[in-house]
Amino acid sequence: MLATTAAQADILATATNVEPQGFTAGEPSLVVLDGNDDKSTIRFKTSKAGPVVVAFYAECRIAGAPEAYVDIDILVDPAGSGGFAPIPPTNDDNAMCTGHEGFPGPGARSVSAVTAGVINLPKGNHKVRVSAKYVGGEGAALLDDLLLVVEN
């Protein structure tokens, strides 16, 4: 007889924000993840060492050149490290949404999108942030209706 077990993930933290957040070309901006408490940093605790998945969901809109895009980095500060670093694959140049002209209609284009990363963490207290950067010349971008989920 062959038995199977279902995989189960534990939710370690969540944050939501339904308020729009706009930004323009320049330095990366921290995203306000918790709309109730206006927090950009979310804390979570792991009870054992191992992989943790962080997923960031948002409505993303961009008004700019067709080659413009929003680059999202999920930043984690592992217990005891004292510093935030982007987790793979968000630590590379990735696009949450683009100014691509292939979408129907004029003006800014909106999509619901997700980006996620995974990191092996030690047991302990950790922190997570998300940074957004408009890339590709002049223009503006907007994130709205977002959700952050941390699970292991």
C-alpha positions as CSV (number, residue, x, y, z in Angstrom):
1,M,0.0,0.0,0.0
2,L,1.3,3.4,-1.0
3,A,0.5,6.4,1.3
4,T,0.9,10.0,0.5
5,T,1.0,13.0,2.8
6,A,-0.1,16.5,1.9
7,A,2.5,19.3,2.0
8,Q,1.6,22.0,4.4
9,A,2.9,25.5,4.7
10,D,2.8,27.6,7.8
11,I,1.9,31.3,7.3
12,L,4.4,33.2,9.4
13,A,3.2,36.8,8.5
14,T,0.9,38.7,6.2
15,A,0.4,42.4,5.5
16,T,-2.1,44.2,3.2
17,N,-2.5,47.7,2.0
18,V,-5.2,49.0,-0.3
19,E,-3.9,52.5,-0.6
20,P,-2.2,53.4,-3.9
21,Q,1.5,54.2,-3.7
22,G,3.1,56.2,-6.5
23,F,6.7,56.7,-7.4
24,T,8.9,58.1,-10.2
25,A,12.3,57.4,-11.7
26,G,15.2,57.5,-9.2
27,E,16.2,55.7,-6.1
28,P,14.2,52.6,-4.9
29,S,11.3,53.4,-2.6
30,L,10.2,51.2,0.3
31,V,6.7,50.0,-0.1
32,V,4.2,50.5,2.8
33,L,3.1,46.9,3.3
34,D,0.8,47.4,6.3
35,G,-1.9,50.0,5.5
36,N,-3.4,49.9,9.0
37,D,-0.1,50.7,10.8
38,D,1.8,52.4,7.9
39,K,4.6,49.9,8.2
40,S,7.3,49.2,5.6
41,T,8.9,46.5,7.7
42,I,7.1,43.3,8.7
43,R,8.5,41.0,11.4
44,F,8.1,37.3,11.5
45,K,9.5,34.4,13.5
46,T,10.7,30.9,12.4
47,S,10.6,28.1,14.9
48,K,13.3,26.1,13.1
49,A,15.9,26.7,10.4
50,G,14.9,26.1,6.8
51,P,13.5,27.6,3.6
52,V,11.0,30.5,3.8
53,V,9.0,31.8,0.8
54,V,8.0,35.5,0.6
55,A,5.4,36.4,-2.0
56,F,4.4,40.0,-2.9
57,Y,1.2,40.5,-4.8
58,A,0.1,43.9,-6.1
59,E,-1.8,45.8,-8.8
60,C,0.9,47.5,-10.8
61,R,0.5,50.3,-13.2
62,I,3.1,52.2,-15.2
63,A,2.9,55.4,-17.4
64,G,6.1,55.8,-19.3
65,A,8.1,54.5,-22.3
66,P,7.4,51.0,-23.6
67,E,10.7,49.8,-22.3
68,A,10.0,51.1,-18.7
69,Y,9.2,48.7,-15.9
70,V,8.9,48.4,-12.1
71,D,11.7,46.4,-10.5
72,I,10.7,44.8,-7.2
73,D,13.2,43.5,-4.6
74,I,12.1,41.5,-1.6
75,L,14.5,42.4,1.2
76,V,15.0,40.1,4.3
77,D,17.0,40.8,7.4
78,P,17.8,37.4,8.9
79,A,18.0,36.9,12.7
80,G,21.3,38.2,13.9
81,S,22.5,39.6,10.6
82,G,21.8,43.3,11.1
83,G,21.2,44.0,7.5
84,F,18.6,43.7,4.7
85,A,19.5,42.0,1.5
86,P,17.4,41.0,-1.6
87,I,16.4,37.4,-1.8
88,P,16.6,35.4,-5.0
89,P,15.3,35.6,-7.6
90,T,14.2,39.2,-6.8
91,N,17.9,40.1,-6.3
92,D,18.2,40.5,-10.0
93,D,16.6,42.9,-12.5
94,N,13.0,41.6,-12.7
95,A,9.9,43.3,-13.9
96,M,6.6,43.4,-11.9
97,C,4.9,45.3,-14.7
98,T,6.0,47.2,-17.9
99,G,5.1,50.0,-20.1
100,H,4.8,47.6,-23.0
101,E,2.5,48.9,-25.8
102,G,1.0,45.5,-26.4
103,F,-1.9,46.1,-23.9
104,P,-5.1,47.5,-25.5
105,G,-6.0,51.1,-25.0
106,P,-4.1,54.3,-24.5
107,G,-2.4,55.6,-21.4
108,A,-1.2,53.7,-18.3
109,R,-1.6,49.9,-18.2
110,S,-2.6,48.0,-15.0
111,V,-2.0,44.4,-14.1
112,S,-2.3,42.2,-11.1
113,A,1.1,40.6,-10.6
114,V,3.1,38.6,-8.1
115,T,6.8,38.2,-7.5
116,A,8.3,35.8,-4.9
117,G,11.6,34.7,-3.5
118,V,12.9,32.0,-1.2
119,I,15.7,32.1,1.4
120,N,17.0,29.6,4.0
121,L,16.8,31.2,7.4
122,P,18.0,30.2,10.8
123,K,15.6,29.9,13.7
124,G,14.7,33.2,15.2
125,N,13.2,36.7,14.6
126,H,13.4,38.1,11.1
127,K,12.3,41.2,9.1
128,V,11.1,41.7,5.6
129,R,10.7,44.8,3.3
130,V,9.8,45.4,-0.3
131,S,11.5,48.0,-2.5
132,A,10.1,49.3,-5.8
133,K,12.0,51.1,-8.5
134,Y,10.8,52.7,-11.7
135,V,13.4,51.8,-14.5
136,G,13.5,53.2,-18.0
137,G,13.7,56.9,-18.3
138,E,11.0,59.4,-17.2
139,G,7.6,58.3,-16.1
140,A,5.7,57.2,-13.0
141,A,4.4,53.9,-11.5
142,L,1.7,53.0,-9.1
143,L,1.3,50.0,-6.7
144,D,-2.1,49.3,-5.2
145,D,-4.1,46.6,-3.5
146,L,-1.1,44.7,-2.3
147,L,-0.5,41.6,-0.1
148,L,2.7,40.2,1.4
149,V,2.7,36.6,2.6
150,V,5.6,34.9,4.4
151,E,5.4,31.1,4.7
152,N,7.6,28.1,5.4
